[in-house]
Amino acid sequence: MKIRIFVLAMILFACEGHNKIEMLPICKVHTPLEELIWLQDFIKKSGEYEYYMTAKYKGNRVFYYGDCNPLVNYQSVVYNCKG
């Protein structure tokens, strides 16, 4: 019984402090959805199946446009920080 309590305590305390995600600046801003006007405009015009993600490409931050609508063909587009 003591071993079970010890193992349970180790599991619970081993993960403490690791659930906080640190947001790194993207395009020299901390809130791109609020600070990048061109991104706001794209998102306002986006449809129900469209999405934007951020990634690192050749050492630079980029925004990737995607569409998961099964009824349309689309071209993937990658935008830099300036849109």
N, C-alpha and C positions, 0 to 999 in steps of 0.2 A: 504494500500500500504506500509506503514512504517513497518508493521509487516512482510510482505513478504520479504522485503529487510533485515530486522533484522534476520529472520530465515535463509535466504540464506547465509548471512555473517557468521552466527554461524556454518552452515554446512561446508562452505569452510575453515574456520579457525580452526575448530575442528580437522581436519585430518592432519594438518600441522606437519611435522616431524615424522609421523608414517609410511611413505612409505619406509624408509630406513631399509634394512635388514642387520643385523649384522652377519657376517660370523664367526662362532665359529670354533676353531681348531678341525680338525678331525685327529685322530691318531698322534697328536702332530705336525701337519703340517697345514698350511693355504690353500695350493693348492694341494690337494691329487692327482689330475689328472696329475700334473707336477712333484710332488715329490715322489710319490710311484711308483717305477719302475714296480713292479709286476702288479699293476692296469693298467698301460699303456699297458703292454703286453697283458693282458686279453682283453682290449678294442680294441686293434689293431686286434686281432684274432676274435672278435665278429662279428656276422652276422647282417643282417638288422633288425631283430626282437628282438635281445638280448639287455638287458639293465642292469645297475647296479644302486642300490640305497643305501643310507646309513641310518642306524637306530641305535637306542640304544637298546641293548639286555643285560639284567641282569647287567646293569650299565656300559657296555662296548660298544664302537663304533664298528659296524660291517658293512660289505658290503654284500648286498643281490643281488644275480644273478637271473634274470628272463628272460623268453622268451615268447613273445606273438604271436608267429607263430601258427596259428590255425591248421596247418597240422602236427605238431610234438608233441610228448609227451616229457616232460623234467623233470628233477629233480631239485628242488630248492636247491641252495647252498648258505651257509652263510660263509663269510670269515672274519677273524679277521684282525687287522692292519698289520700283517706280511704276509698276503696272504695265 
